[in-house]
Amino acid sequence: MNAKEIFFKHQSQITENPICLEISHAKGIYIFDKQGKKYIDLVAGVSACTLGHSNKQIIQSVSKQLSKYTHVMVYGEYIQEPQIKLAEKLSNYLPKKLNCSYFVNSGTEAIEGAIKLAKRITLKNEIIYCKDSYHGSTQGSLSYMGNEERKSNYRPLLPGGKMIRFNSIEDLKHITKNTAAVIIELIQSGSGFKIASKQWIKKIKNICVKNNTLLIFDEIQTCFGRTGKLFGFEKYNIIPDILCIAKGMGGGMPIGSFISSKKIMSNLKKNPMLGHITTFGGHPVNCAASLKTLEILTKTEILNQVTKKEKLFRKLLIHEKILKINGLGLMLGVEFKTKKMCDLVVKKCRENGLLAFYFLFEKKSMRISPPLTITEKEIRKSCHIILKSINESLECLS
């Protein structure tokens, strides 16, 4: 059997028609297939490959850690240098009330831990979440996904969830003294990168304080640096009670974290002890990759260039068929009039050597989330291919 046949026979599929790009290698913002074709990657593993593919410094850090040890014990029992260095460095760049990290393997695990923690602290079980929100696909995270179509066949889910409309001031009346936590994406990852209004977030924070409700920010896709800041909440001047991060923090390696104050996190060690357990969470190799990613971003001008790069994308992507561009920084959603048009453009882009992608809920929008290291020249080339692909799609529709 060839690779494609093995893929379909022995590997579980998640869609009827996967892209089936057979990967040879990847470097910088480029992915190469087994036929030698070169693609500009504007997906970056869905915002995960912050510093591009095969970053030399990350590879060196990973290799160095591999030569010392890999997994040695379940999370939290042994003192492991990559873990403590990453925890300390994160605390240096976060507000004082976010000074204690629990490392996990993924974004959905960070959400699961945060929800457990909120229930443990408040002794309440109502969780407020938003329409069209996406927080992961495990059972708990799925319970607070704002899309019934994707949830319906997996019920019963966790009880206590209550959905409100994103950016709706009126719906904030549903946050009451019975609410354990409100979980918010500052930029909705599944709905075309819709941005939370500052007024709305401020009101949510005030209501949460009034009702002894914890505020959880899901920054799984906004960290590290997608918005031009290490963390999206820096754009709002609002500090959450619990911060969830993942994807881009690993520079391409699997890692996540839920972060709060030492006081709040200490509740996981008593009543009951082992309040949250993970075998591979805080894997030393992945922590080494995350630490290097954080070091590079804080010691270079990469973050300072994100807004400039966003503006260049917006300046160049002008076409009568582009209705608007949603999002912030280097997480942009290019919106078309129809799903059919969007599908065609993404397909034509791939044929023309550029990888873009779709959104879970917003079918008329195309995702652009390249490595933060993309250059001006590469942005110009990317936009040229996108515009060319739109014109070719119009020819197909005519």
N, C-alpha and C positions, 0 to 999 in steps of 0.2 A: 504493500500500500504506500502511496505517496503521502506527503505531510497533510494535505487537505483531507484525504480520505481518513487518516488517523484522527485528525481534528474532529471530524463529524462523527466518527464511530465511537471514540473512546473519551472525548472530552465533552462534558455537559455544556449545552448551549443555552443562551439566555434570550436569543431572538431567532425568528425564522430565517432571517437573512443577514448573518454576520458579515462584516466587511471582508474578512478572510485575507487581509494583507499579510503575506508571509515575510516576517521580519528577518533581515540579515544582521544589521547593526544600526546604531544610532550615534550621532555626534553633534553636539551643539544644538541647533534648532532643526536638524535634519534627521530623517529616518530613511533607511535604505531597505528595499525589499530584496528577495532572493534573486530577482531578475536584474538587479543592479540599478533599478529606478530610484531616483532621489526625490524625496518629498520634503517640502517645508512643513514643519509640524506646528500648527497653531492651536493644538489641543493640549500638548504637554502632559499627557497622561491624565487628562481632566484636572488641570491646574496643579499637578503633583510635582512635575519636574521644573522646579523654580529656577534653577541655574543651568538648565539645558541638560542634554543627554551626555553621559560619559564625562562629566566634569572631572578634570584631573585631580583637583584638590580633594574632592569628595571620595574619589577612588582611592587616593593615597590614605585618607583617614580610615576608610573601611578596611583596606588591606593591612594597615598597621594594627587595627583592632583584631582582625582575623588571626594575625600571627600571635596574639596574646591569649585570647580565649573568646569563645562565642557564648552559648547559653551555659550558665553554671548553676542557677537556682531560680525558683519562682520569684516573682517581683516582690521586693521589699524586705528580703531577709539578709542579703549580703550587701556590703558596700562595694559598689562597682563604679570605677572612675568615670566612665562615659555618662552614666546616669546622674551622678552628683554634679558633674561639671555643667551638664545641660540644664539641670534644675536651677543651679545657681545663676547661670547666665540668663535664663529666662526671667528669673526674679529681678535681675538688674535692669531689664527693659520693660518690666511691668509695674503697675502701681503697687503700693505696699500691701493692699488687701488681696492681691493676687500673687502671693509669695510662695505657694506650695503646690507642686505638680505631682500628678499621678500619671505615669506613662503607660499607654496601652498600645495596641497594634494597629488601630484604624480609627476613622472618624465615628463610625457607628458605635464602637466600644466606648469612645469618649462620651457620647451622648447617653449611653446606657448608664455609665458611672455617674454622670451628672444628675440624671433623673433619680437614681437610687439615693444619691447624696441629698437632694432636695427633699425627698420624702422622709429621710432619716432626720434631717434638721428640723423640719417644720411639723412633722407628725401629721401631715395632710397628704392627700393623694390626687388632688385635682391638678391637671397640667393644662395650661393654655398654650395652644399652638396656632399657626396661621394657615389659612387657605393657600394651597400651592407650595407649602413648605416641604423641604426634603431634609431629613436628618439621618438617613441610613435605612438599611433594609432588614436588620435584625428585628425580632419580635417587638421589643420595647420601642425602638426608634420608629418602626413602622406604625406603631399605635398613634404616633404624633405626626405622621405624614399628612399633609393637607390635600390628599387626592384619593377619593373613595375608590376609583377604578382600580388603583394599584393595591388597595387594602382589602377589598371585598372578599376575595377568595381565601383570605388567610385569617378570617375572623373565627372565633372570638379573640380579640386583642386585649391589651391591658385596659381596664376600666378607668374612668376618671378624666379622660381627655375631652377638651372642649375647644372647638375651632372658632377663631375670629378672622375677620378679613384683614389682610395686610394693609397697613396705613389707614385703617378705619378708626377715627377718633370715637365714633359712636359705639363701636364694639368693645371699647375698653371698660365699659360698665360691667362686663362679664368677669373682670378680675375682682375677686372679693376676698374676704377673710378665709374663705374655704380653699383658696388657691395656693398650692404648694410652690409652683414655679410657672413662670412665663418663659417660653423658649423661642428665641427670635434669630432669624438670619438677617444680618444687616443688609446683605445683598442676596436675594433669593436665587439659589443655584439651579433650581429646576424650572423656573418660569421666565427664563430669558434675561436674568440678571436685573430684576427690578430692585430698586434701592429704597430702603426704609427712610422716611422723612425724619429729620432731626426733631421736629416738634412732636411727632408721634412717639419716638423713642424716649424723649424727655418726659412725656406724660406717663408712659409705661413705668419708667423708673420711679416717679413720684407716687404712683398708685401702688407699686410693689412695696415701697418703704412703708406706706400707710397701712398696708394689710399684712405685714410680716410675710411677704411673698418673695421668693428668690428670683432674681433675673438671670437667665442663662443666655449667653450669646453663643450661637453656633458660628464659629469662624473657621470651620473646617476647610472652606475654599478661599477665604480671604487672607488667611495666613500663609506663609510669611510674605508680606510685601505686595500682594496683588493690587491693593488700592494705592500704593505709593507710601504707605505706612506699614510697619511690621504687622500691626493689628488694625482691623477696620474700626474698632471702637475709638481709636485715637482721632478719627474724623468727627466723632460725635461728642467728645468730652463727657461721656457717660461710662462709668465703670460697672461691669456686671458683677454679680455675686459669684458666678461660676463661668469660666471661659473654656470653651471646647475648641481644640485645634487639631489638625492632622494634615493630610495631603501634602501641601507645599513645605511643611516643616521638615520633611525627610529628604528633600532634594532627590526624590525618586525612590527612596527606601520606605518601607511600611512602618509608620509610627503615628501615634496620636497621643493626646493628653487632655485631661480635664484638670483645671487649675482653680484654686480658690485660696482662702486664707488658711494659715496653719491651724487656727482655731476650728474652722469648719471641717477641714480635712481630717483633723484628729478624731472625729467621730467614727471614722472607718475602722479604728483599732479597738473599739469597745462597744459593748451592748448591741450587737455581738462583736467579738473580736473577728478578725478576717472579714470585715464588712464588704470588701470587694477584693476578688482574687483573680490574678491572671498569671499563667505560666510564662508566656513569652513577652508580656508587656515590658517595655523598657529594655528590649533586647540590646545588648551592648554595641553590636555592630550598627544597628539602626540609630541608636543614640549618638554614636560617633559621626554618622552622616548628618544628623540633624544639627549637632553642635557646629560642624564645619559650615553647614549652610547658613546658620545664624551668624557665625563669625564673618563670613564673606559679605553678607548683606549689611552688616553693621560697620564694616571697615572700608567699604568701597562706595562709589557713587551710584550704584545700581538703583537703589530705592528713589533717589532724587531724580532719576531720569524717567520714572514710570509715567508721571503725568504728561511729560513732554511726548512720550511715545504714544500715549492715549490720544493726545491732540492730533498727532500725525495720522493715526488711523482714521480719526473722524474727519480730518481735512481731505484725505485722499479717497475715502469711501463715499463718494457722492454719485448717486445714480437714481434715475427716476423710479426704479423698482425697489429701492431701499426706502422703506417708510420712515425708519428712525433707527438709531443705535442706542440701546440701553446699556446700563452698567457703569463701571467706574474703573479707572486705571487700566490694567491689562486683563480685565474680565469683561468682555463686551459681547452684547447680543445684537446681531444684525437682523432686523425684522423686515420680512417681506409681506406681501399682501396675502399669499396663500401658502399652505403646507406644500403643495405640489411644486411651487416655485422654489421654496427653500430646499426641498429634497433634490431637485434638479441641480441647483447651484452647488450644493455640497458634493454631489456626484461629479459634476464637471470640474470642480476644483481638484478633486482627487485624480481625475484623468489628466489634469494639467500640472500635476506635481505639487499639490498643496493639500494638507489635511486640515479640514475644519470638522465640526461635529454638531450634533443636535442637542436639544434640551429635553428633559423628561416630560414636561407639561406644556411648554410653549412650542408648538409644532411649526410655527411660522418663522421661528428665529434660528439663526446659525451662530454657534458658539465660536468665539475667538478668545483663546486664553494661552498665548504663547509663553515660552520661557521668558523670564524677565530680562534675560541677556540679549534678546533680539535687538539687532542694530537698526539704525535708520534705513540703511540700504536694504536690509532684509524686509523691513516693513513696506518700503516702496515696491519691492518686487512682489510681496504678498498681495498688496492691494491691486497691483496690475493684474495678477492672476485672477483675483476675485472678480474684478470688473469684467475681465475677458470671459470668465465663466458665466457671469450673469447674462452677457450678450449672447453667448452660445446657448444658454437655456431658453432665451426668448426665441431663438431660431427654432428650437425643438418644439416650442409651444405654438408656433405660427403655422 
